[in-house]
Amino acid sequence: MPQPSKRVTTRLPQDLVERLDRAARSSSRSRSEVIEAALEAYLVGAYNRPASLMLYAGAGADLSTRRTAEQVDAEIRWLHADE
């Protein structure tokens, strides 16, 4: 069952709205879906940098597990190996 939602109103610069609309059209999603996904990715990154890196790499992230500095370094090295 989907989580209950709440309407949030904000103002965005015109160029950002145009980019949002292009992203929504190209992904066959609504503006709300694109904004929700972007906000979720931002909030994950703002509070859990290793999980954010894994999310962008397409590997998913287990947010319930704390990592040692060595594990984080290994994940970053793994991510950079594709460059």
N, C-alpha and C positions, 0 to 999 in steps of 0.2 A: 504494500500500500504506500503511495507517495506521501512524503511529509507534507504537512500543511504549509501553505506559503503565505507570505505577507507582501503587499504592494509597497515598493520603495520608489520614491520619485527623486530624480537628480537632474542637474543640468550638465550637458556635455558640449564641448566646442563642436561647431559644425563639421570640421574635418574629421573629428573622431566619430561622429554619427555616420558620416559617409563611409568610413572604413568599417564600422560596425555593420552597416547594411551590406557592404560587399562580402564581408566574412559570413554573414547570415545566409545570403543568397548562394554563395559558393559551397557552403556546407549543408544546404537544405535545412537550416535550423531557423528558429525565430530569434529576434533580437534578445529576448529574455533568456533563451537557452545559451546563446553566445556569451552574454553578460554573466550568467550564473557560472558557466565553465571557467571564464577568465577570472572571476572573483575567487572561485574555489582554488584555482591554481596559484593565484597571488597569495591567498591566505596560507596555503600549505607552505609556500616558499618563504613567507615572512616569518614563520614560526618553526620551520623544520627544514633547513637548507638541504641536508642529504636526501630527505624524502622528495623534495622539490626536484633535485637533480635526477632522481630515479624516475619521477613522473614524466619529466620532459624527455627522458631517454626511452620512454614507452615500456619500461620494465615494471611499472606499478610500484607501490611502496607499502611497506608494512609499518604503519604509524604507531603501532603498539609496542614496538621493540626499541629499546635504547641501544645505541651503538657506541663502541669505544672509538677513540680518535684513530686507532689503527684501522678499524673497519671502515670508517668514513674515508680515510685516505685511500684505502684499497678500492672503494666504490668510485671515487673520483678518478683514480688511475684507470679503472675499467671504462669509465665514461669517455675519457680522453683517448683511449686506444682506438676509437673509431674515427678520429680526426685525421 
